[in-house]
Amino acid sequence: MNIQEYFTRISYNKPHKDADLQTLTAIFQHHIQAIPFENLSMHCGETIELDLQATYNKIVRKKRGGWCLESNHLLFWALQELGYDVCILGGNSYEPAEKAYTAEINHILLKVVIKGTPYIADAGFGGAYQMWQPLMLVSGKDQPQGPGIFRFMEDNGTWYFEKVKRKHYIPEHSDTDFTYTPGLGNIRKIYTFTLEPRHINDFQELNAYLQVSPDNILRKKSICTLQTTEGLCALVGWTFSEMKYNYMEDTDLIQITTLTDEEVEKTLKDKFNIVLENKLVP
């Protein structure tokens, strides 16, 4: 495994001598704009191994994406190689349908400490709740980014991660129809976590479970999302969406297309730079 090969994969060619915030931010942005959040393996009959070499081969050499366990594990390795003080944390994601956080840890994120200040770097959430830059780990502070305003709230050792939602404008629906995504008010809860350091092996059971459990969203839907310079593109099943952030004040533009099987393959190649080895069943 070679850091230079990883840099080529994410199209990063700037200096990286200093393990500082500026370098971290640049690498992070290249990572999320090159490596899709995707679970296509389980919809292609492939097993996802939670092993660094397997993840490296898949994402770096085969130019695939991965879900949080893979994408953040790869980023963890890269940051360690560059001399960052980085550790793995476990998160419990918010389930809007249940109006609750999951009982079990089902997400992985990274904490990076730079000059004594802790930051959260999470390249594996995907979609509209993907941070675009590492966020300072401080409670109650609004941190605006392209996707919206993110914030952490801390209560008795548990950290809550949330985002202020913007309106969505979907031209096909109607010229006057501004829709809010479901949720309470305009705050979208994303996940909770504690600062207890984890090891990648703590997630082996989760990795196996998510691939077989019929009621989790990753088994039910084939998902591929990628951050762009203006917003994001997402392929969920046969539905392709492109989102442009802050198209108008406090409003994101969403354009939605339904694809045929042939178009799914072409869209994966054109928009996500993914060519699958096995047949995808969306």
N, C-alpha and C positions, 0 to 999 in steps of 0.2 A: 504494500500500500504506500502510495507516494503522494505527498502533499501537493506537489507540482501538478500531478495528474488530476487531483481534486480541483485545483485552481483552474485548470483548463476546462474542466467540466462545467464550472460555474462562470466561466469567462472573466476571471479575476486576474488582472496583471499589474496591480499596483504594489508598492513596497509593503512589506509586512514584517519589518524588523522589530517594531515596537508592539508589544501586546497592550495597545491602548484602546480607548473607546472608539476613536475614529476608524481604526483598522477593523475592529470588531463589527462596527456598524456597516462598513463597506462590504465586508465578507458576508455578513448576514443578508444584506440586500441582494447581493449577487446570488446567494444560495436560494432565497425564496423566489427569485425571478427565473431561475434555471431548473430547479428541481420541483416538479409538481407534487402536491399532496395527492396520492392516489392509492386505491386498494384493488387495482385491476387484477393483480395476481390471483386473488381468491375467486375471481370471476373468469379466470382463464385455466382453472384447474391446477394452479401452481401453489406450492406450499411456501409460506413466508417464514424464513429462518431468522431468528433473532441472534445473529452472529455477525460480528463486525466485518469479517472477511466477505461473508455472503452479501451483506448490505453494501459494502464497497463495490463488489463486483457488479451487483445489480444497478446501483445508482450511478456510479462513476464510469464503469466500463461499458455497461449495456445501455447507458443513458436513460434509465427508467426513473420514476419517482418512488415515493414510498409513503407510508403513513407515519404518525408521530414517532413510533418506536424506532423506525428506521432512519428517518430524516434527522431527528434530533440526536440519535446515537452517532450518526456520521459527523454531524456538526460538533458534537462533544469530542470525538477523536481529533478532528481538524484543529479545534481550539487548544486541545492539550498539546498537540504537536507544535503549536505556535507559542507555547509557554504561558497560556492563560491559566488563571486560577479558576477552574470550572468544575461544577459538580452537577449530578443528575438529581432532580426532584420528581416526586410523583403527584399527579393531580386527579381530582374527581370532577368530571365535567358535568355541566348543568344540562338537564333534560327538560326542555320547554314543555313537552307533553305531560311530563310527570310533575312539573313545577317543583323539582327537587334536584339536588346533586346526587350523583351515583353513590351508592353505599361503598362500593369498592373502588380503589384507585384504577383509573383506566386511561391515564394520559401521562406523558413524560415531558418534562421541560428542563431547562438548564438555568443554573444560577452562575453568573460570572462576577468575580470581585475584581475591580480595577481601582488601584490606589485606595483601598479600604472601602470603596463604595460598591454595594451589591446591585447587580442588574439582572433582569430576567430576559433570557433569549429563548424564544420558542418559535422554531421554524416549522413546526409540525401541526398547526391547527387547521390551516387551509381556509378556503372560503373567505367570507367577509369579516371573520373574527381573527384573521391572521395579522399580528403586529408587523409593521414594516421596519421598525428599528428596535434594538434592545430597549427595554424600559427600566428606569431606575426603580428599585424596590423600596418605595416609600408609601406610607399609608395616606390616603385621602387627597393625593395630588393629581389634578387633571393633567394628562400628558397627551396633547393633540398630535396626531399623525395623519397621513393621507387617508387611511381607512376611517378615521373618526377619533373621538377622544377616548383614550383608555385610562383606567385607574385601578389601583389596588386599594383594598380596605383590609385592615388587619384587626382581628378580634381574638384576643387570648391565644395567640400563637398560630391561629388559622388565618391564611391570607385568602382574600376573595378578589378575583380578577373579573372586571366588567368593562363594558363599552357603552358609550352614549350612542344611541341609534340615530340614523338620519332617515328622512323619508325616502321612499323608492318611487321612481317614476318609470312606468312601463308603458311605452307608447302604444303597443298593441291593445292594451286594455281600454284606454280612453284618454282623450287629451286632458281631461279634467281630473282624472282619477289618480290621486297620490295615495299609495298604500304604505302602511307601516307593517313591518314584519311582526308576527305575533309575539306577545310578551307583555310584561307589565310596564306601563308607562313608556318612557323612552330609554330605559336602561336595560341592556341585555347582559344577563349574568353569563359568564363563560366557564370558569372553573374555580375550584378552591385548591389550595395546596398548603403543605407545611414545609419548614426548612430542613426537615430530616433528610440527610443525604441518602441517596439510593444507589444500588448497583444495577447494571443492566440485567443481571440474572434475576433480580426481583420481579422482572416483567415477563419472564419466560412463560409462566402460567397464563397470564393475560394474553400474550401473543397467541398461544395455542387456543385459548377459549374463544377469542374474537373470530377465529377462523371457522369455528364449528357452531357457535351459538346462533340459532336461527332468528332470535328476536333482536339482535343488535343491528343498527342502521348500516354498518359496514357489510353485513352479510346480505341485507335486503337490497342494497343499491350499489351499483358500480359507480365510483366517484373518481373524478380527476379534476383538480383545480390548480391554477397557477396564477401567481401575482404578476401583474404587468406594471409598466411605468405609470399607467393612468388608473388602474383598478385591478380587475381580475377576470379570468375566464374560467368557466366551470362546465364540465360534462358530467351529468348525472343521468345514468341510463341512456336514453336517446335524446335527452334535453340539453341543448347547448345554450349557455347564457354568457353574455359579456356585460360586465358592470363597469361603469365609469364613475369614479368617486367625485362627489361635489360638482356634478354636471351643472347644477344650479345651486344657489345658496342652500345649504343644509339638505340637499337632495341628490341621491345617486340615480343615475340612469341605468336601467336594465333592459337589455335586448335579448329576447328568448326565441330560439329556433328549435323545431323538432326535426331530428335527423333520421335518415334511413340507415340500415345496417352498413351499407357501403360508405355513407357519409361519416359514420362514426369512426371508421378506420382512417379515413382521409383527415378528419378533424384532429384526431389524436396526433397524426404526423405533422400537420400544418400548424396547429395552435400549441401543441404541447411537446413537439419534437420526440414523440414516442412511437416506436415501431415494436409491436408485440410479437413474441415468438410463437405464442399459442393463440387459438381462437378465443376472442372475447365474447362472452354471453352477457350482453348488457342487462 
